[in-house]
């Protein structure tokens, strides 16, 4: 999985937003900056970065929750990563169409 992220970061200018558990994962994987030792305080820019990161990550997590909640076939998918992308694109298109139809009928 991380190999695909390492490739996508420079090739597609596509950073990956991760939680603190992926600290040191490598190029293109953005994680929160750790608090300095011995009571030192992070710089205001680093604190702002740490505050914004979860806000951006939650958008992707919410999108995934909507798709997996609506499409049960995405719960335990075992296809190759390339095929999963095509399947998720199709599910996203159908979900957008479905939401548009609901909003137009109101």
Secondary structure, DSSP 8 states (H G I E B T S, - for coil): -HHHHHHHHHHHT--EE--GGGTT--TTEE------STT----HHHHHHHHHHHHHHHHHHHHHHHHHHH-GGGTT--S-HHHHHHHHHHHHHHHHHHHHHHHHH-
